[in-house]
Structure formats: structure tokens, C-alpha cells
């Protein structure tokens, strides 16, 4: 698999990137960055830190630093001020950003590897939308597009209660992207809620005594404490890792459905909500495969393998 990762490098992004970097069957051709969970000024060193920890060399291209139109609101409440759970034991960075901007890099790589690329978006879709507007043929050159985002039952996690954070952060970018891609795969917030790691499993992962295992524990600790202590969640949540897992191993999907999906841009109480035509009322062709059930045990096994390898 030839993979490009578009990321806003919060805690779960880092966990997802670790899965990809540890998979010997995957060639990560590039990582593109943008503002989302935290500002891109912090996202960039976060990605470089992950590469240092994993001892991998992957080109990193800095992208767009704000949503297309609306004001940006960070998610530091859950990811820490640095985006990595206030991770203090950072290694000295020996890797650096590429000079090329993320958006032209996406277009160049899509031409160089036409029909071969898997593109996964772990944050807002700002870079993807900009690439589409610069070159409308961009989606047709992508083999598979997967994104973590959206709400499939209007159970969001933002001030717009029906909207999920990644889509809420840049609704216009999400609208442009879903309008342009005739096929994509969506891992939603509700699917995240239904497929966490029970706390005993999470704690077993944190006990893996490797460089990667200790990094996983360090960046995950603060989020875990909030989820278990403040929100009384029965499991540790894995938004981006679930999206990455079903990208790397599609056989983990247990139930899915293809539906026409778009994004509400104007509703006072629903701006940023993903609107899904479950009953075919719109007459529009299905453009998004929505993941409804997946094999969480299989995802856990992926993490054990990834964290035990180095």
C-alpha cells in the first residue's frame, strides 16, 4: 500500500500514524499537516517527533494554517496544549519539514502515483479541499480515500451538538471534498464511541516496555484520565486509529453501507453536520461508505504488534 497521511497531529493522530509506520506492508510516501486539534505550528513538530520516536524517515509537508472561512477552535482540552498530551520527554529533532507546501505535494504525488495512492485524512479536510479546487481531477487519481470525521446519527462532540469536530472545524472544506470524491470511506464519531478499548486492554498496551510503548503511554495518559475520571467512559476512545486500522486492514470491517452524504453549511443549530441520505430520498448516488461495525480485537492486535516492534 502506498499511503499519504493528512493530519492535525493530536494524540489519536499520533497513535494512528504509529500503526501505519509499524506496518511492513505499507509505504508512507508523505505526511501532510494542517491546523485542527492544535495549530499547525505545533502539529509540525509533533509529526517530526513521531518520526524520531519510530526512527522512520518520511517526507513531511506543512499545509494550511486555518479553516477556509470560519474561525478556528482548538481541541487542546483533550489533546493537551502541545497536541500530544503535554508530552515532555521529546527527543531532539534531526528531521525537518520539506520546502514544498502540502497542497502542491498532494497534487504532485497523485500524478506520480496515479491510481495507486491511498489517502487518509485524520483532521479537517482543508488541505484536501484546496487540492480539489486547484485541480478538480485530483480525486480521480486517488485509489482510495478514507477520513475520520462526521456523525452518522447527529450525536456530535462540538458546540454544534450534531456535528463532529473535524467536519465542524471546516465545514466548507468537507462539503467540497464530499462533493468531489465519488467514493470515500468514513469512520464516524458514533462508530468511535462504540469501538473503544476496555480499560484493562488499554492498560495492557500502556505496559508494553518498548520505545513505542512508552511513547504511547506518555501521550495517552492525560486523555485516558479525562475519559475515565471526568466522563466515566467505559473504554478508551480511538477515533483516528480506527480509521487507520480499517484502511490498513479492510478485513476488520464487519458492517458498512454506502449512502449519499453531504455537509450542512447554513443551519444555525446544524452547521457542520454530516447529512446522510439513508433512504435514497435525494436521488443522489451513494458517495460515502460508512463504517458501522468493526473488529475491535483486531485493532487491539495491530496495536500490540506496532508497540512491541521497537
Protein Blocks (a to p, Z undefined) as FASTA:
>chain_A
ZZddddehiaklmmmmmmmmmpmkbccfbdcdddfkbcfklmmmmmmmmmmmnopacddd
dddfbdfklccddfklmnojnonoppakbccdfbdcdfbdfklmmmmmmmmmgokaccdd
fbdfklmmmmmmmmmmlmmmpmbacdeedjfklpacbfblmbcfklmmmmmlmmmmmmmm
mbdcdddfklmmmmcccfklmmmmmmpccfklmmmmmmmmmmmmmmmmmnopabdcdfkl
mmmmmmmmmmlpmbdcdddddddfkbmklgoiacddfkomnopacfbdcdfbdcfklmmm
mmmmmmmmZZ
